Amino acid sequence: MESFELSHLLEQCRGSDQLFLEFLNVGTMSAGIYELEVGTTDPQRPHTEDEIYCVLDGRGKIRVGDEDRTLSPGSIIFVETGIEHRFHSITERLTLLVVFAPARRSRA
């Protein structure tokens, strides 16, 4: 068993110069914290894994394909492999739990 404390993960994420902090990577899945500040441009590109985003805190929007959705704490979004998606119109820092399946490959 592995266990994680959200407060510690957020501290690590906010203490780095990265938007994404991966805290788990096993063969079948991986998970991380993704944070975007107000006014941030989301730099991500389509992934080679399915994703689930769970909004832990903050407000904004996500565009998946050609559809926009408003996000608030508790929103859960599924994005299929290879689909263009991007967070935008962030009005409060977005803190997201992200789960990839299969595990996210290293992005060197």
N, C-alpha and C positions, 0 to 999 in steps of 0.2 A: 504494500500500500504506500502511496505517496499522498501527502497532504500539503496544502498551500494556504497561506493567509493572504487575503486580498490586500490588506494594508501594506504588507511587505512587498507584494508584487507591484503595487502602485508606486511605492517608494523607489524600487529598482528602476521601473520604467521612467519615472519623472527625473531620476538622477542620471539618466543616460541621454545621449543625443539622438536616440532612435525613437520612432513613433510606435514600434512594435517590440514587445518583450515576449519571446517564446519561453514558457516555463515547463512545458511537457512535450516530449516527442518520443512516442513508441511506434512500433511498426504500423499499426492500424489507424492511428490518429495523432494529432498534435493540438496544442492549445496555447493561447497567448493573450496578452492584454494589448489593445490598440487604443491609443489616445490621440485625439485631434483637438487642437485648440481653436477657439473662435478665429475665423479668418484663414485657417490653414487650408492649403490646397492638398487634397488627398492624392498622393503620387502612385497609388497601386495600379497594377495591370491585372488582366484576367489570370487566374491561377489554374494550376493543373490538378487541383483538388476541389472537392465540394467543400462549402463553408457554411457555418452557422455563426451569425453575429447576434449577441445578446447585449442590449444597451443596459449598462449598469448605472450610468449617470449621464446627464447632459441632454441636449436637444439639437436637432438638425434634420437633414434629409439624406436619403440615399437614392441614387439613380441606379437601377438594375435594368440593363438593356435600354429600352426607351420609356421606362416607367419610374416615376418618382414616388417615394413614400416618406411621410413625416415620421420622425423617430423621437421617442421619449423613453425614460426609464421603464424597463420591462418589455420594450419592443424586441421581437426576435425575427430575424430575417435569414432565409436560406438562399444561397447563391450557388447555382450549379457550376461545375467545372467549365472553364473557358468563357463564361459570360462576363461582358464588360460591366463594371460596377464602380461607383465612386460616391463617397460621402461629400456633401456640400451644404451650403446655407447653414453652417453651424452657428447657433446662437448661444450655446453654453457648451463648455468643453465636453466632448463626447468621450466617454470611457466605455470600451467594449470588450467583452469576453469573446474571443474568436476560437472556434473549433474547426480543424481541418480533418477531412477523411478522404483518402488515407493520409498518413502523416505528411506534413509540409516538408518538401525537400529544401535543403539548405540553399539560401540565396547569396552566393558569394559576390 
